[in-house]
Structure formats: C-alpha cells, structure tokens
Amino acid sequence: MGLRFSLKNANAVGHLVEGNIITFLNQCTSGSDTAEQNIRFIDNIINNTEKYFFTSERYFNRIYRELYSLKNNWNEIRHLFYRLPEATIFRPEEHNTILSFLQRLSHLFNNCQTKSILIPGFEHNDLNYELINPELLNRLIKIHPGSSSLILQIEEIMGEKDAKLLNVFPNFDISLYNIDKWPGVFIWKGPQSIFIPINSVDTLISIYHTIKYEKTPLPQLREQFLNNEIEKPERYTYLFHLSDLHFGNRRSNKMRPRLIEILKEQQTKLNVSSKSIPIITGDIQDTPRRKNEQIFADFTEELIDIGFEDPIYVLGNHDYHEKGIFRFLLNQKDSIKALLTPSKIKLINKLSLGVILFDSNCGGDLAQGQIGNKQLAKITKEMNKIRREQNPTFIGILHHHPLTIDNPDWYRPNWYEKFLGLSNFERTMKLIDAEAFLSWISQNNINLVLHGHKHIPHIDKSNGSFIVGAGSSTGHVRTVDNNKTYLSFNLIKYDNILHKPLYCIIIAEDTYKGGAKNILAQKL
C-alpha cells in the first residue's frame, strides 16, 4: 500500500507508521500549529482517501469497514484534538478515546512487513518530479497492493534544509550520510535499513519486485543494487569539525568523555575503513594554561585511540588571552607557543587537500578578531608555491565568524548581551576585517570555510563559498532550559577521487546522553 504526505507532516507520518501513538499526541500538545497540521493530515487520510491512501481495490475492500468506522468517529475525535493544546500536562489515561482512534489508524500502516520512502533529489529534473508523481505510486502499488510493503511518497521537491524533517523515521541517518547520492529509496524492516541510490524509474520498479519475492529482502537488495556502490576505503574521508572545547572550564571538562562517546558512535555509522580527521576551529582552552594544554593532549590521544587521525587546528581568542579578552595578561606564552604550528597550510597529499590555517587573533579589542593583509599575503605566496607543483583543493579554517549569526530560540544571552543588544554585542566579537577576508576567499576560489567562536552551529554562503560554523563541541553554551546543553559538531564528507567536499551535516545533542541527532544537512 502507499501513502502520500507533505513534508510538514513528516513527524506525524513517522510516528504513526511506527506505532508511536503517545509521542504523536505529545507533539499535538506542543502548540496549536502542530496540532492543526496533524489534524489536516488525518483528515486527508480519512476524507480524501483516494488522493492520499493508495491500495488495490481488493485490499481496500478488506479494510473498508475499518476505514468507514474511523471516518464515522473522526468528527468527535477532531473536536477533542482541538482541545489538546489547552492541556498544560499531557496524561495518556485522560485521552483514551483519541489514543484508541490513533492506534486503529496506525495499525493500517504498522502491520506492513517492509516500509520505504521515495526520496527525490533537490534538483528540478524529470526523475525527481517522477518520484513525487502519484502515478508512480500507483505503479508500485500494483506490485505491493496490500500489507507486504508500505510505500511513502513525499508530495513536493525538497529543499536541502528539509532533509532533517525525515529524521523521525528509524535509522534515517544512513540516507543523510548518502545525501550526495540522492535521489533514492530508503527501506527498513524492523531494526535493519538500507538506502539505495537510483538513476531511473526502472531501477525503482526492480527494487520493489525484489522486495515482493524475498522474505528477508534487505540482504538481497544490498547484493543486487549496492555492489557497485560499495565504498572502497580510499574513496572518502570524513572531516569532523569541532570547535570551542574550552578545556579547563569545569563543565567542558565534564563533557569531554561524552564527546568522545558520541564521536565513537558516529564513526560506527560511517565506512569503518575511511579516514576520520578532526578539524578544530579554536578556543581549545578556556584560558591559556599548561594544565589545559595537557587536557588537550589527553583528548588528542583519546581521539587517536578511537580511530581518528591527528587533529588539525587553529587557535581562538581564549587560547591567546586570559578568559578570551584580557590581552595584557600573557604570562602563559609557553602554553600558546606549544600549540602554534609554523606553516599556514596543512597539506594532505593523499587527499589532494590543503587546509589553510588562518590566525584570526592578530588584532581587535575584547573578543574581536583580525587576520590582516600581511597574513593574507603570506598565505597567497604559500598557496601559489603549492599550486606550481600540484593542484589541491583548498579549504580555510579560522576561529572568528566572518558573517553575522542570529541567536536561535534555544540560546540564552548573558546579561551584557541583553544590555548591549545583538548588533552591539556582535561588534565586540566580530572579525573586523571580515569583508576583506571574504573577498580574498572568493578571489582564491576557496569554496569551504570552517569557523567557531559564536558557539552556535550555522551554515551560510558568501559569494559562492560555504561558510560553516560549529557550535561548542563540549556544550559550552548557555541555553534557555538550564537542564539542557547543546553539544554540537559538523560532519563533512570529502571525496578523495573528485577532490571536493560533498556535504556537511550539523550534529547535536541537546540533552546529556539523550543521543546526538542530525540537525541540518547541506550539500556543498
């Protein structure tokens, strides 16, 4: 059977098809907008069955009585739904009528042996439009008319920022980590899942025929459709963009073991033979001290122990200055020198990748940054020398953010931020020669720049170059809810053959040991 849905209903669909009824209802109490969207979604299934719910006539006759019964109950249930946002505390025992109705609706989908989502790519081309065409769903339903397979079809072409909406489906990570290969189909059966890229409708038809005639289809699908997709160890490298560790701060020190756990978990989801390189964009220490330098050395050893390469890093204002702002208390110069690297470009020959290490601590007041023309000239000279001998891909890393970043809803500003206001506070933190820096980036065809400093993960674009900010990878950031943190980092997939970064995913854990989630995926 098949079900069409809009991206705005992705959460509702994900919870219903998996039988997570209370989770679904909890979302309805989170706000009137969410409740309204979910009501419309159910209304579409109940009252516009022919448009949204696809099955054969024979199977439809089998479930007709249940659908008719649900339709008769819907007016009463819809009235109860509209009252849900008024409840300050959701108690399941007080909502048995709604829960029973949703469970009956969920059973229509949850009993399917195999479930799948047709995933269009982001480009406006014939194949992607075919994947959202209801006529294609009709063709697939002729192969799976009943409960052998649930086929979910999105109604619209997605924007890249919409991809995160599909995280609600179990193990969808595997699709996000292949976002550079979309379009495709994501298939799961119990805890097992697979993503298969497709380049034609014929391939898709063949996939669903295999599902029909194989009791445990995923191994066969993997052998039949992914043999040519098996990634050789040398094909990809994963860049883990960390930032603002603030080692020496009590909370950051406490979060260090958790960061290692999350990074280790993340590696298990990737090709185990691929290289993983940590890139750290400053504020390694909370203040420059020998003991904090030792904490970073221990952290580096922990990274290597779980399979990472040596980290590539630049320093931030907290690595140079007492508490990040007191520029005249430099009694820890030895600690600073121990972390400095002599070259401005880290060349990784096997990847044909050059990482430009910008020092953004060359000027400015308080927490401001500056790179300066002298440094840009030196880097230009070093780049030209490298380019005479080879032609690597260059990416840039620095600490200070070259573009303004707005505060998200979960962020809690300090008293002095509130006092100064966003624009005035930004002036105390900004890269003062950001315009000259971004111009240089554009002129030198640097398509990816990584930074830290703001403690807020962010992806933006300037003159064709992606500017990617990491949050604090130890959760060193103030949040509206004091019981939550926002430990985050970015994952970048680099193609060693094409010599280019393919995508960036922002990954964050907002509750201690609550599990890291993919927040945003962006093709580069």
N, C-alpha and C positions, 0 to 999 in steps of 0.2 A: 504494500500500500504506500501511498505517497501523501505528503503534507507540504503545502506551500506556506511560507511565513515571511514576514517583513523583519529586517534586522532589528528594529526597535522592539520586537517580541522575542528576540533570541533567548533571553533569560527564561521567559515563560515556557518556551518550547523545550529548552534544555532540561528544566526541572520536571515538566510534565512527562516527557518521554522516558525519563529515568525513574519516575515514580516518587519524586521528592516533593510530596504534596505540602507538607508543613513549610518547607523552605520557600515554595512558590507563594504560599499565603502570607508568610512573613514579609516577603517583598511588597505585597499589596498594602501592608500597613506602613511601609516606609514613606509613603507620600501619595497624594491624590493623582499625580501624573502617572505614576507606575500602576496604580490601581486601574485607571482609565484605559491605559494601553492593554493591560491584561484582560479587562472586560471586553474590549473590542476584539482581541484575539479569540477568546472563547466564543463570542458572538459570531465571528466569521465561521468557525468550525460548525457551530450548531445551526445557524440560519443561512449560511452560504456554502453549504456542504459541497456543492458541485464545483465551486470555484477554488476551494482550498483543500478539500479532502478527496484524494484520488484512490479509487479501487475498482475492481471489476464488478459488473452487475451481480454476478453470482455471490461474491463475497459480501457485497453491500446488502444483499437480501438476508445474509446470515446475521449481520449486526444492525439491521434496520430497526428492530424493536428497541434495542438499547439506545440507539440514536434518537428515536422518536420519544422515548421516555425522558432522555436528557433534555430534549427540546421542550417538553411539557413542564419540566422543573425549572427551566432556565430563568423565567421571569422572576420567580421567587428568589432564586439564588443571586441574580443580578442585583436585586434590591438589597440583599444582605452584603454584597460586595461593596456597594456604595457607602455603607456604614463602617467598613473596616478601617479607613484612615483615621476615624474618630477615636479608635481604641488606642490608648497610650501603652497598654501592655497586652500582648497577644497571648491568649490562653487557649490551646487547642481544644480542651474539653468544652469550651463555651461555643465552639464553632463546628460541631459535629455535622450539621446539615451541609455546610459548604464543603467540609473535608470529604464527606461521603460522595458528594457530587463529583468533586475533582478526582477522587480515586477511581470512580467509574469511568470518567473521561480518559484518565491516564492509562487504564487497562487496555483501551483500544490500541494504544501505541506500544506500551511497555512490554506486551507479550510477544512482540516481533523478535524473531531469532537473531537477526542481524540488523544493525542500524547504520545509516550512512547520511552524509551531507554532500551535495554537489557544491563545489567551491569554485566560483568564477574567479578569473584574474581581475586586475584593476584596469586593464586597457579596454577601450571600447572597440572590440573587434567581433567578428562573426561567431567565433567559438564561445566567447564569454556571453554573448547575447543568447546563444543557443542553450547555454546552461541554465538560464533563468526563464526559458520559454516553457510554458505549461504543456505544449505539445510534446516536448522531450520527456517530461514526466509521464505523460500518457503512454509513450512508447515503452518506458521502463516498467510501468505498471502491468503491461501485458506479459512481461517476464515474471514479475512478482505481484500478482493480483491480491494476495491475501497477507497473512502474517509471517511469511517466510522472510521478508525484509521490509523495513521501514526506510523509505527514501525521502529525505528532507530537501526541499528546494527553496533557495532564497529568491525573493521576488525582484530584487534590484541588484545592479552592479555595485560592488562595494568600493568605498574609498579606503585608502590604506589605514586610516585611523579607526575604521570599523572592524578590522580583523579581530581586535581584542574582545568584541562582543560575543564571539563564538567560543571564548574560553570556558563557558559554562558547560560545554559538552566534555565528557570524560576523556582524559588523555589527549586533548586537542593540541597540546604542546608540540606533538610530532608534526602537525601540519604547519604550525607557526615557524618551526625550525627549518621548514622547507618552503617558506613563503616566496623565495626566489624562483620556485618551480611551479607556482600556481599558474593556470587552473589545474584542478584535480578533484579527487573524491576522497573523503575521509570516511573510513569504515571502522566500526567497532562491534565487538561481540564479547560481552562481559568485560573483563579487565584487559583483553587484547585489542590492539588497534593498529591501523596502518593508514598511511597516506600514499596515494598513487597519483603521480602527475599524468595528465592526459593531453594529447595534441589533436584529438579528433573525437567526434561522437561515436564512431565505430569502435574505438578503444573502450569507451564507456559502456557501450552495449555488450561488448565481450566480457567486461568485468562483471556485469550483473548476471550474465549467463553462467559464469564460473561460480558465483555465489549460489545460484539456484541448484546446481548439480553437485555441490560439495558440502558435506555435513559440517566440516570444520574448514571454512573457506580461506581464512587468513594465510596459513602456510602456503597454500596453492597459489593464492593471489601474489604473494611475495615472490614465489619462484617464477611465476608466469609473467608478471608485469614489472618486477623490480630488478631482474637480473642485470639489466643494462644500467640500472640506477645505483647499483651498489657502489658506495663511495670508497675509492682507494684512499689509504691513509694520507698520501701526499696531496690529495686534491684540495682539501680545505684546512684552514687554520681558524681557530676561534680566539678572538680578542676579547678579553674580559676587562671592560672599562670600569675601574674602581676609582673612588675619589674621597677626599675629606675624611680620612680614617681617624684623625685626631688622637693618635695613641698617646697615652699619658693622662687623658681625661678618664675619670673613673668609669663613666658609663660606656665609653668607647672600648676600654679595656675589657669590660664585662661582655660586650657584644662580639669581641674578636672570635671566640670559639664558635659562636653561632654563624658568623660569616663564613668560616671555614667549612662548617657543616653544609651550608647552603651551596657553596661553590662546588663541594664534592658531589652533592645531589645533582647539581646542574650538569656536571660532567657525565654522569651516568646516562643522561638523556641524549647525549651527543655521540658522534662516532668516537669510540674509545681510542682509536688509533690516531686521531687527529691531534695536532699540537694545540695547546691552550697557552696563550700568552697574556699575563696580567699587564694592563697599562694603567698607571696610577697618576691622576692629574692633580697632585699637590695636597697640601695640608696632611702630610703623613703623620706629623706630630701636632700635639695641641700647643706646645711651646718648645723651642729648641733646647733639648737636654740630652745628655749622654744616655741616661736610662731609657728615654723614649726612643732614641736611635736603636738601642738594644731590643726593645719591644718589636720594632720594625724588622730587625734582623731575624728575630724568632718567628715572626709572621711569614717572612720570606721562606724560611726553612719549612714551615708548615705547608705553604703553597707547593713547594717542590716535592714534599712528601706525598701529596695527593695527585701529583702528575703534571703540575704546571711548570712552565719554563721560568727562568729568572725574570722578575718584573722589569718593565721599562717605566720610568717615572720622571716627573718634573717636581720641583718644589713649589709650595704655596707660601702665602704671607705668614702663616703660623709656623712654617719650618724656618723662616728667617727671623721673625720678630716675636718678642715676648707677648703672648696672648694674641698674636697676629697684628698688633697695631703699634706697640711701643718700640720704635725703631732705634732708640739710643741705648737700649739695654742689651747690647750684643756681647754678653760675657760668655756666650756659648758658641763662639765662632768655630771651634774644632768640630762640634757636632754638625754644623752646617757644611763645613768642608768635606766631612766624611760622606755626606750624601750627594755632593755635587759630582757631575760627570763632565769630563773635559770636552767631549765632542758635542756639537749641536745637532747632529743627525745620527741616529742609530740605524745602521743598515743591516737588514736581514737578507742576505744574498739568496738563500734558498727560496725565499718567498718573493724575491724581487720587490721588496717593500722597504721604503725609507721612512722612519718615524722622526719628524722634526721636533726637537725639544726646545720650545720657546720658554725663556725665563721671563715671566711677566711681573717680576718683583724688582724692576730696575728704576722705579720712581713712583711718584704719587704720595698722598698723605693717608694716614689711618690705614684702612684696608684696601685702598686703591691699588691698581697695578699699572705698569707701563712696560712696553717692550723696547721701544726706541729705535731710531733709524740705524744706529751703529750696529745693533744686533741683527737687524734685518739684512743689512749689507753683508755682514759676516756669513749669515746663513745662505744668502744668494750665491756668494762666492763658493761656498762648500757644495751647494746643490749643483752648480754649473760644472764643477770639477767631477762630481759623480756622474753627471749626465754625459760627459765626454767619453766616459768609459762604458757606461751601461744606461739603461732607461727604466729605472724602477718607478713604481707607483709611490707617491709621497702622501702621507697624512700628517697633520700637525697636532701637537698636544701642548696645552698651556694650562695654567691654573685659573686665571680670572676669566669671567664670561665676557665675550665681546658683544653680545646682544642682550638687551633688557629681557628679564624673565619675570612674568607676573606671578604673584603668590597664589597657589592653589587653595581650595576651600579647607583642606586638612591642615594647612600651615598656620601656626600661631606666632605672630610677630612679637618681638620684645617690646618693652615699654618705650625704648628710644626709637624703635622703628615706627611705632604708633605716633610718637611725638613729632618725628621728622616727616612722616608721610612717605609713601613708596618712592616717589620721584626724588625727594631729597636724600632719603636713605641710600638709594641707588648710587647717588653721586659719591657717597663715602666708600663704595665698594667697586666702582666701575673700573674698567680698563680705559685709562684716559686717552690712549691713542688707538681706540678700537676702530675708528674709521680708516686710519692709515693701515692698520693690520689687516682688516678685511679686504681692502683694496689690493694689498700685496698678495693675499691668499688667492684672490681672483686672477690677478696678473700671472701668477705662477702655477695656475691650474691645479690647485690643491682642492680636491673635491670633498674632503672629510676633515673636520677639526673637532677634537675632543677637549673638553674643559671641565672644571669643577667650580669651587668657590661658593656658589649660591645654595648648595645643599638641596637643590630641587632638580629632579631629573627633567630633561627637556630636549626636544628635537626641533630645530628650526632650520631655515635656509636663508642664505645671503648670496646673491649674485651667482646662483647655481651651485654653491658649496653648502653641504650639510654641516650645521653647527650643532654638536651633540653635547649636552651637559649631563654629568652624572650627579645623583644626589649624594648623600653621605652613606658610604658602604658599611658604616657601623651604626647607622641610625642616629647620628649626632645632629638632630634637627628637632625643633620644637613643633609639637602637634596640638591641635585643638583639644583632642582627647588625651589626657595625661597618661592613660593606661596603654596607649599605642605608641609605636615607633614607626619609622619609615626607612628601614634599611633597604638600600637600592643600589643597583649597578646596571651596566648596559652590556649586552652580548652582541658582538659584531662577527658575522661570518665572512671570512675572506677567501676568495677563490685563488688558489695558488697557480692555476693554469691561465686564467684570464687576467690575473694580477689586478684584482679590484675587490673592494668590499661589496657584499651583496645586500645585506640587510642589517638593521640594528633593532634589538628588542630591549625595551626597558623592563627590568625585572625588579620586583619589590616585595618585601614582607612588611605588612603594616601592623601585625600583632606578633609579639615574641613567640616563636615556634609555631605560628599559625600557618606556615607554609608560604614559600615565595610564589608569586603569581606574575604572569606576563601582563604588563600594564598597557604597552603600546608596541606595535610592530611597524617598522618603516623600511621599505625597500630603498636602497641607496643608489 
